[in-house]
Amino acid sequence: QVGLGGGLVSGTLAAYGIEVETIEVNPGLVDVMRERFGYDGVVHVGDGRAVWRRLDRSYDFVVLDAFQGESLPAHLLTREAFVELHGMLEPGGVVCVHLIGTPAHDAVAAVASTMRSVFAHVRAVRSGAGDELQDLFLFASTRTLEVPPLRVLRRAGWLGNEWFEPNEKGAAVLTDDRNPLDVLGEPLARALRRASRTR
């Protein structure tokens, strides 16, 4: 996992017996999570790409859940970054990107298009209904991505209508040399600021 946050994702995965390693850029956050919340998982401190380049193992599942305030760390979401992650995956492994946005937004389409330039299969899931501001998850793999009819998923609220198709027609493929994600994401950052003031 790239981005420790409050430890929710890594803690949930660990509760299901999944071995988790986390990369977190902020050493102060790691200290707080360990001292105040008892977080005891493996954490590599440093920039996501700098750290994952020196990890000498492969993974079944990589979660990109990193934010810089209201915006995304654009250098983690380029074609080159996804090529690096592809090389770290076990055969059929999956990359998941957590975004906060609207399903129809250009930034979401650009990230999906960039993932599709590296992986054969990309699927998108939304947490809400419609096109309001919400948590979005983009999954990518070399194998077909389907959700099996598991009882635990139904109990958690999975209905099957959470899939959506980002409008990738004409969407930019983000690269290390040309990455307009900050510009594309600025309207989403403004919407997040407004939403945080009204709650």
C-alpha positions as CSV (number, residue, x, y, z in Angstrom):
1,Q,0.0,0.0,0.0
2,V,1.3,3.5,-0.9
3,G,-0.1,6.0,1.7
4,L,-0.7,4.9,5.3
5,G,-3.3,7.5,6.2
6,G,-5.2,6.4,9.3
7,G,-4.2,2.7,8.8
8,L,-7.7,1.6,7.8
9,V,-6.9,-0.1,4.5
10,S,-3.8,-1.9,5.8
11,G,-5.5,-2.8,9.0
12,T,-8.5,-4.2,7.2
13,L,-6.4,-6.3,4.9
14,A,-4.3,-7.6,7.8
15,A,-7.5,-8.6,9.6
16,Y,-8.2,-10.9,6.7
17,G,-4.8,-12.5,7.1
18,I,-3.2,-10.6,4.2
19,E,0.5,-9.6,4.7
20,V,0.8,-5.9,4.1
21,E,3.7,-3.5,3.5
22,T,3.1,0.2,3.4
23,I,5.0,3.1,2.0
24,E,4.4,6.5,3.7
25,V,6.2,9.7,2.8
26,N,5.5,11.4,6.2
27,P,7.6,10.0,9.1
28,G,5.6,12.0,11.6
29,L,2.4,10.3,10.6
30,V,4.1,6.9,11.0
31,D,5.2,7.9,14.5
32,V,1.7,9.1,15.5
33,M,0.1,5.9,14.2
34,R,2.6,3.7,16.1
35,E,2.6,5.7,19.4
36,R,-1.1,6.7,19.7
37,F,-2.9,4.1,17.7
38,G,-0.6,1.1,18.2
39,Y,-0.1,0.5,14.5
40,D,2.5,-2.3,14.2
41,G,2.6,-3.0,10.4
42,V,5.6,-2.8,8.2
43,V,6.1,0.8,6.9
44,H,8.8,2.0,4.5
45,V,9.3,5.8,4.9
46,G,9.9,7.8,1.8
47,D,8.4,8.8,-1.6
48,G,6.3,6.0,-3.1
49,R,8.3,5.6,-6.3
50,A,11.7,6.0,-4.7
51,V,10.8,3.3,-2.2
52,W,9.1,0.8,-4.5
53,R,12.0,0.9,-6.8
54,R,14.3,-0.6,-4.1
55,L,11.8,-3.3,-2.9
56,D,13.1,-6.6,-4.0
57,R,10.0,-8.7,-4.1
58,S,6.7,-9.1,-6.0
59,Y,3.2,-8.4,-4.9
60,D,-0.3,-9.8,-5.6
61,F,-2.1,-6.4,-5.0
62,V,-0.9,-2.8,-4.9
63,V,-3.1,-0.1,-3.5
64,L,-2.3,3.6,-4.3
65,D,-4.0,5.6,-1.6
66,A,-1.8,8.6,-1.4
67,F,-2.9,12.2,-1.3
68,Q,-1.1,15.5,-1.0
69,G,-3.8,17.5,0.9
70,E,-6.7,17.6,-1.5
71,S,-4.7,16.7,-4.6
72,L,-3.1,13.5,-5.9
73,P,0.6,12.9,-6.1
74,A,0.7,13.1,-9.9
75,H,4.1,11.4,-10.2
76,L,2.6,8.2,-8.9
77,L,0.0,8.1,-11.6
78,T,2.0,8.3,-14.8
79,R,2.5,5.7,-17.5
80,E,6.1,5.2,-16.3
81,A,4.9,4.7,-12.7
82,F,2.4,2.0,-13.8
83,V,5.0,0.3,-15.9
84,E,7.2,0.1,-12.7
85,L,4.2,-1.3,-10.7
86,H,3.4,-3.8,-13.5
87,G,7.0,-5.1,-13.1
88,M,6.5,-5.6,-9.4
89,L,3.3,-7.7,-9.7
90,E,2.9,-11.4,-9.5
91,P,1.2,-12.8,-12.7
92,G,-2.4,-11.6,-12.7
93,G,-1.7,-9.2,-9.9
94,V,-3.9,-6.1,-9.4
95,V,-3.2,-2.4,-9.0
96,C,-5.9,-0.3,-7.3
97,V,-6.0,3.5,-7.3
98,H,-8.1,5.4,-4.8
99,L,-9.4,8.7,-6.1
100,I,-11.8,11.3,-4.7
101,G,-13.8,12.8,-7.5
102,T,-16.8,12.4,-9.8
103,P,-17.1,9.5,-12.2
104,A,-17.3,11.8,-15.3
105,H,-14.4,14.0,-14.4
106,D,-11.5,14.5,-16.8
107,A,-8.9,13.7,-14.1
108,V,-10.5,10.3,-13.5
109,A,-10.6,9.6,-17.2
110,A,-6.9,10.5,-17.5
111,V,-5.9,8.2,-14.7
112,A,-8.0,5.4,-16.2
113,S,-6.6,6.0,-19.7
114,T,-3.0,5.9,-18.3
115,M,-3.6,2.6,-16.5
116,R,-5.1,1.2,-19.7
117,S,-1.9,2.1,-21.6
118,V,-0.1,-0.4,-19.4
119,F,-2.7,-3.0,-18.3
120,A,-5.0,-5.0,-20.6
121,H,-8.0,-4.7,-18.2
122,V,-9.2,-1.6,-16.2
123,R,-12.4,-1.5,-14.1
124,A,-13.8,1.5,-12.2
125,V,-16.0,1.4,-9.1
126,R,-17.8,4.2,-7.4
127,S,-18.9,4.4,-3.7
128,G,-22.0,6.5,-4.4
129,A,-24.8,6.7,-6.9
130,G,-24.7,9.1,-9.8
131,D,-22.0,11.8,-10.4
132,E,-21.6,13.4,-7.0
133,L,-18.2,13.8,-5.3
134,Q,-17.3,10.4,-3.9
135,D,-14.6,7.8,-3.4
136,L,-13.7,6.1,-6.6
137,F,-11.5,3.0,-7.2
138,L,-9.7,2.1,-10.4
139,F,-8.5,-1.5,-10.7
140,A,-6.0,-2.7,-13.4
141,S,-4.6,-6.1,-14.2
142,T,-3.3,-8.2,-17.0
143,R,-6.3,-10.6,-16.3
144,T,-10.0,-10.0,-16.5
145,L,-11.4,-8.2,-13.5
146,E,-14.7,-9.6,-12.1
147,V,-16.3,-9.6,-8.7
148,P,-17.3,-13.1,-7.6
149,P,-20.7,-13.6,-6.0
150,L,-19.4,-13.8,-2.4
151,R,-21.7,-13.6,0.6
152,V,-19.2,-11.4,2.5
153,L,-19.4,-8.8,-0.3
154,R,-23.1,-8.8,-0.3
155,R,-23.2,-8.4,3.5
156,A,-20.8,-5.4,3.0
157,G,-23.3,-3.8,0.6
158,W,-22.0,-4.8,-2.8
159,L,-24.9,-4.6,-5.3
160,G,-23.0,-4.9,-8.6
161,N,-24.2,-1.5,-9.9
162,E,-21.1,0.2,-8.5
163,W,-19.2,-0.3,-11.8
164,F,-18.9,2.8,-14.0
165,E,-17.1,3.5,-17.3
166,P,-14.8,6.6,-17.3
167,N,-15.1,8.6,-20.5
168,E,-11.6,7.9,-21.8
169,K,-12.3,9.2,-25.3
170,G,-9.7,11.9,-25.9
171,A,-8.3,11.5,-22.3
172,A,-4.7,12.3,-21.8
173,V,-2.2,9.6,-21.0
174,L,-0.2,11.0,-18.2
175,T,3.6,10.6,-18.5
176,D,6.6,11.8,-16.5
177,D,7.3,14.4,-19.1
178,R,3.6,15.5,-19.7
179,N,1.4,15.4,-16.7
180,P,-1.5,17.9,-16.5
181,L,-3.1,16.1,-13.5
182,D,-2.8,19.0,-11.2
183,V,-4.6,21.3,-13.7
184,L,-7.3,18.6,-14.4
185,G,-7.8,18.0,-10.7
186,E,-8.1,21.6,-9.5
187,P,-11.9,21.7,-9.9
188,L,-12.1,18.5,-7.7
189,A,-9.8,20.1,-5.1
190,R,-12.1,23.1,-5.0
191,A,-15.1,20.9,-4.6
192,L,-13.4,19.0,-1.8
193,R,-12.7,22.3,0.0
194,R,-16.3,23.4,-0.3
195,A,-17.6,20.0,0.9
196,S,-15.3,20.1,3.9
197,R,-16.7,23.5,4.9
198,T,-20.3,22.4,4.7
199,R,-20.0,19.2,6.8
